[in-house]
Amino acid sequence: MIKPTKIDTFRSSSTISPIPTIIPNEPIYQEISATGYRTLWVVAILMLLSSLIFYILASRVPVQKRLFHVLASLVATVSFLAYFAMATGGGKAYNHAIIHEHHKNASDTIQHIYREVYWVRYVNWGLTFPMILIILVLLAGMNGASLLISIVANLVMNIAGAISAYGGHSGRKWAWYTISCLAYLTIVYQVGFNGRRAVASKDNRRKTLFGSLSSLATIVLLAYLIVWAASSNARRMSINGEVIFYAILDLLVQGLFGYWLLISHNSMSTYSLNMDGFWASGIGTEGNIRIGNGEES
């Protein structure tokens, strides 16, 4: 007969620790590959060539008529700098998302996902789209209030989009995405409604050019929102796919837009934007104070 006090002698000892309630998986890194880098280099070279062509075209027209050329050149130059930064491995940071996975008959797991997000894209869009909006406003003959509202709405759209891209795996990133969509609708209203109303009294070629360029810009902006949702927010698109889609859209609105504008504008004999005064001649002698030219009494 075994005494109760001796039962502990027959118990097996174990060094196994308690099973954790949450088991971490290996982290997932969503990064660009060789295909994406080749795409970035192609766009960088195309933007560099486009900016050089635009500068050459600008040098062939008088300074008074050079504003559209300068804006198109600056758009292509900023785009080149952004793509050169991305192609050389810069202008990016990782967005860290933690996903909790619940299992009915097993321990819960957590998944760490690190996704590359190119913040330099938002710098590119934040600098280039205001210049594109200036072109559209001047082409349509819109007022300064519409220009200011459009530029501010575009900045809000880009800032909210950047915050959304780094929002992690939570609902707040979709709140910022909604703000981007509302800002986009503001741009569409200013350019699509007020712009078409302002250009309605202009000649047919000018109306056609504005309608084509404004449609291109607003459609590309809408496509940006779609890619934002599918890539950085929903993570349904690979980094390479994201790079390729953005490359196509940037080539359309930062490259093709400029060629379309300058070629069509140069062929329009009835309309030519003429910027004189400070733009062409500087400050000059207006407003100078004359000292010492009076006769002493």
C-alpha positions as CSV (number, residue, x, y, z in Angstrom):
1,M,0.0,0.0,0.0
2,I,1.4,3.4,-1.0
3,K,1.2,6.1,1.6
4,P,-0.4,9.4,0.4
5,T,2.7,11.2,1.4
6,K,4.7,9.2,-1.1
7,I,2.5,9.9,-4.2
8,D,4.7,12.9,-5.2
9,T,7.6,10.5,-5.7
10,F,5.7,8.8,-8.6
11,R,4.8,12.1,-10.4
12,S,6.8,12.7,-13.6
13,S,8.7,15.9,-13.7
14,S,8.6,18.0,-16.9
15,T,10.6,21.0,-18.0
16,I,8.2,21.9,-20.9
17,S,6.9,25.5,-20.5
18,P,3.2,26.3,-20.9
19,I,2.1,26.7,-24.5
20,P,1.8,30.4,-25.3
21,T,-1.7,31.7,-26.2
22,I,-0.3,33.7,-29.2
23,I,2.3,32.2,-31.5
24,P,4.2,34.7,-33.8
25,N,4.8,33.7,-37.4
26,E,7.8,34.5,-39.5
27,P,7.5,38.2,-40.6
28,I,6.6,38.9,-44.2
29,Y,8.5,41.4,-46.2
30,Q,6.8,42.9,-49.3
31,E,9.6,44.5,-51.3
32,I,10.4,45.6,-54.8
33,S,12.3,43.2,-57.1
34,A,14.4,43.6,-60.2
35,T,11.3,44.1,-62.4
36,G,10.2,47.0,-60.3
37,Y,13.7,48.6,-60.3
38,R,13.9,48.3,-64.1
39,T,10.5,50.0,-64.4
40,L,11.7,52.9,-62.2
41,W,14.9,53.4,-64.3
42,V,12.9,53.4,-67.5
43,V,10.5,56.1,-66.2
44,A,13.5,58.1,-64.8
45,I,15.2,58.2,-68.1
46,L,12.0,59.1,-70.0
47,M,11.3,61.9,-67.6
48,L,14.8,63.2,-67.9
49,L,14.5,63.2,-71.7
50,S,11.1,64.9,-71.5
51,S,12.4,67.6,-69.2
52,L,15.3,68.4,-71.6
53,I,12.9,68.5,-74.6
54,F,10.6,70.9,-72.7
55,Y,13.4,73.2,-71.8
56,I,14.6,73.2,-75.4
57,L,11.0,74.1,-76.5
58,A,10.9,76.8,-73.9
59,S,14.1,78.4,-75.2
60,R,12.5,78.9,-78.6
61,V,9.6,81.1,-77.5
62,P,9.7,84.6,-76.1
63,V,9.8,84.9,-72.3
64,Q,6.4,86.4,-72.2
65,K,4.9,83.2,-73.7
66,R,7.0,80.7,-71.8
67,L,5.0,80.1,-68.7
68,F,3.3,76.8,-69.9
69,H,6.7,75.6,-71.1
70,V,8.3,76.3,-67.8
71,L,5.6,74.6,-65.8
72,A,5.7,71.5,-68.0
73,S,9.5,71.4,-67.7
74,L,9.3,71.7,-63.9
75,V,6.7,68.9,-63.7
76,A,9.0,66.5,-65.7
77,T,12.1,67.5,-63.7
78,V,10.5,66.9,-60.3
79,S,9.2,63.6,-61.6
80,F,12.7,62.6,-62.8
81,L,14.2,63.4,-59.4
82,A,11.6,61.4,-57.6
83,Y,12.0,58.3,-59.9
84,F,15.8,58.6,-59.8
85,A,15.6,58.5,-56.0
86,M,13.4,55.4,-56.1
87,A,15.5,53.7,-58.7
88,T,18.6,54.2,-56.6
89,G,17.0,52.7,-53.5
90,G,16.0,55.8,-51.7
91,G,12.8,57.7,-50.8
92,K,11.1,54.8,-49.0
93,A,10.2,53.4,-45.6
94,Y,8.5,50.3,-44.3
95,N,4.9,50.2,-43.1
96,H,4.6,47.7,-40.3
97,A,1.3,46.0,-39.8
98,I,0.4,43.4,-37.2
99,I,-2.4,41.0,-38.0
100,H,-3.9,38.8,-35.3
101,E,-5.3,35.5,-36.6
102,H,-7.8,33.6,-34.3
103,H,-8.0,29.8,-34.6
104,K,-10.9,27.8,-33.1
105,N,-9.0,24.7,-32.1
106,A,-5.4,26.0,-31.9
107,S,-3.5,28.9,-30.4
108,D,-3.9,32.3,-31.9
109,T,-1.1,33.6,-34.1
110,I,0.1,37.0,-35.1
111,Q,1.6,38.0,-38.4
112,H,4.1,40.9,-38.9
113,I,4.0,42.4,-42.4
114,Y,6.6,44.9,-43.5
115,R,5.7,46.6,-46.8
116,E,7.8,49.1,-48.7
117,V,6.1,52.5,-49.2
118,Y,7.8,55.2,-51.3
119,W,7.1,58.4,-49.5
120,V,8.9,60.3,-52.2
121,R,5.9,59.6,-54.5
122,Y,3.8,61.9,-52.3
123,V,6.4,64.6,-52.4
124,N,6.4,64.2,-56.2
125,W,2.6,64.5,-56.5
126,G,2.5,67.3,-53.9
127,L,4.9,69.4,-56.0
128,T,3.7,68.5,-59.6
129,F,0.0,68.5,-59.3
130,P,-0.3,72.2,-58.1
131,M,1.6,73.1,-61.3
132,I,-0.7,71.0,-63.4
133,L,-3.7,72.7,-61.8
134,I,-2.1,76.1,-62.5
135,I,-1.9,75.2,-66.1
136,L,-5.6,74.1,-66.3
137,V,-6.8,77.2,-64.4
138,L,-4.8,79.6,-66.8
139,L,-6.0,77.7,-69.8
140,A,-9.6,77.9,-68.8
141,G,-9.4,81.5,-67.5
142,M,-10.7,80.5,-64.1
143,N,-10.4,82.9,-61.1
144,G,-7.8,82.8,-58.3
145,A,-10.3,81.5,-55.7
146,S,-10.8,78.3,-57.8
147,L,-7.0,77.9,-58.1
148,L,-6.4,78.3,-54.4
149,I,-9.2,75.8,-53.5
150,S,-7.9,73.3,-56.1
151,I,-4.3,73.5,-54.8
152,V,-5.3,73.1,-51.2
153,A,-7.6,70.2,-52.0
154,N,-4.8,68.5,-53.9
155,L,-2.4,69.0,-50.9
156,V,-5.1,67.5,-48.6
157,M,-5.5,64.6,-50.9
158,N,-1.8,63.8,-51.0
159,I,-1.2,64.3,-47.3
160,A,-4.2,62.1,-46.3
161,G,-3.1,59.5,-48.8
162,A,0.4,59.4,-47.3
163,I,-1.0,59.0,-43.8
164,S,-3.3,56.3,-45.1
165,A,-0.4,54.4,-46.6
166,Y,1.4,54.3,-43.3
167,G,-1.7,53.7,-41.3
168,G,-1.0,50.1,-40.5
169,H,-3.7,47.4,-40.3
170,S,-6.5,49.4,-38.7
171,G,-9.6,51.3,-39.6
172,R,-8.1,54.7,-39.4
173,K,-6.2,54.3,-42.6
174,W,-9.6,54.0,-44.4
175,A,-10.7,57.2,-42.6
176,W,-7.8,59.0,-44.1
177,Y,-8.5,57.4,-47.5
178,T,-12.0,58.8,-47.3
179,I,-10.6,62.2,-46.7
180,S,-8.5,61.8,-49.9
181,C,-11.6,60.9,-51.8
182,L,-13.5,63.9,-50.6
183,A,-10.5,66.1,-51.6
184,Y,-10.6,64.5,-55.0
185,L,-14.2,65.4,-55.5
186,T,-13.4,69.0,-54.6
187,I,-10.8,69.1,-57.4
188,V,-13.3,67.5,-59.8
189,Y,-15.8,70.2,-59.0
190,Q,-13.4,73.0,-59.4
191,V,-11.8,71.8,-62.6
192,G,-14.7,69.9,-64.1
193,F,-17.6,72.3,-63.3
194,N,-16.1,75.7,-62.7
195,G,-13.4,75.1,-65.3
196,R,-15.8,74.1,-68.0
197,R,-18.1,77.1,-67.2
198,A,-15.1,79.5,-67.4
199,V,-13.9,78.1,-70.7
200,A,-17.4,78.0,-72.3
201,S,-17.0,81.5,-73.7
202,K,-13.6,80.8,-75.3
203,D,-13.0,79.5,-78.8
204,N,-13.5,75.9,-79.8
205,R,-9.9,74.8,-79.9
206,R,-9.2,76.2,-76.5
207,K,-12.3,74.5,-75.1
208,T,-11.3,71.2,-76.7
209,L,-7.8,71.4,-75.3
210,F,-9.0,72.2,-71.8
211,G,-11.6,69.4,-71.9
212,S,-9.0,66.9,-73.0
213,L,-6.3,67.9,-70.5
214,S,-8.7,68.3,-67.6
215,S,-10.3,64.9,-68.3
216,L,-6.8,63.3,-68.4
217,A,-5.9,64.8,-65.1
218,T,-9.0,63.9,-63.2
219,I,-9.1,60.4,-64.6
220,V,-5.5,59.8,-63.6
221,L,-6.3,61.2,-60.1
222,L,-9.1,58.7,-59.8
223,A,-6.8,55.9,-60.9
224,Y,-4.4,57.0,-58.2
225,L,-7.1,56.5,-55.6
226,I,-7.9,53.1,-56.9
227,V,-4.3,52.0,-56.8
228,W,-3.9,53.5,-53.3
229,A,-6.8,51.3,-52.1
230,A,-5.6,48.1,-53.7
231,S,-1.9,48.5,-52.8
232,S,-0.9,50.2,-49.6
233,N,-4.3,50.0,-47.9
234,A,-5.7,46.6,-48.8
235,R,-2.4,45.0,-49.7
236,R,-3.9,43.2,-52.6
237,M,-1.3,44.3,-55.0
238,S,2.4,43.4,-55.1
239,I,5.1,46.1,-54.9
240,N,6.1,45.5,-58.5
241,G,2.5,45.8,-59.6
242,E,2.1,49.0,-57.7
243,V,5.3,50.4,-59.2
244,I,4.2,49.5,-62.8
245,F,0.7,51.1,-62.3
246,Y,2.1,54.2,-60.8
247,A,4.7,54.4,-63.6
248,I,2.0,54.4,-66.2
249,L,-0.1,57.0,-64.5
250,D,2.9,59.3,-63.9
251,L,3.9,59.0,-67.5
252,L,0.4,60.0,-68.6
253,V,-0.1,63.1,-66.3
254,Q,3.6,64.2,-66.0
255,G,4.9,63.4,-69.4
256,L,2.1,63.0,-72.0
257,F,0.2,65.9,-70.4
258,G,3.2,68.2,-71.1
259,Y,3.6,67.1,-74.7
260,W,-0.1,67.4,-75.4
261,L,-0.2,70.9,-73.9
262,L,2.8,72.4,-75.6
263,I,2.1,70.9,-79.1
264,S,-1.5,72.0,-79.0
265,H,-0.7,75.4,-77.5
266,N,1.9,76.2,-80.1
267,S,-0.5,75.4,-82.9
268,M,-3.3,77.7,-81.5
269,S,-3.1,81.0,-83.3
270,T,-6.1,82.4,-81.6
271,Y,-4.8,82.0,-78.0
272,S,-1.4,82.5,-76.5
273,L,-0.8,83.1,-72.8
274,N,1.2,86.3,-72.6
275,M,2.9,87.1,-69.2
276,D,4.6,90.5,-69.3
277,G,5.7,92.7,-66.5
278,F,7.7,91.1,-63.7
279,W,7.6,87.6,-65.4
280,A,9.3,88.9,-68.5
281,S,11.2,92.1,-67.5
282,G,11.8,91.9,-63.8
283,I,11.0,94.7,-61.4
284,G,12.4,97.4,-63.6
285,T,12.4,101.0,-62.5
286,E,8.9,101.2,-61.1
287,G,8.7,102.2,-57.5
288,N,12.3,103.2,-57.2
289,I,13.2,106.1,-54.8
290,R,15.2,108.9,-56.3
291,I,17.7,110.4,-53.9
292,G,20.1,113.4,-54.5
293,N,18.7,114.5,-57.8
294,G,16.9,117.6,-56.5
295,E,18.5,121.1,-56.5
296,E,19.7,122.4,-53.2
297,S,18.1,125.6,-52.0
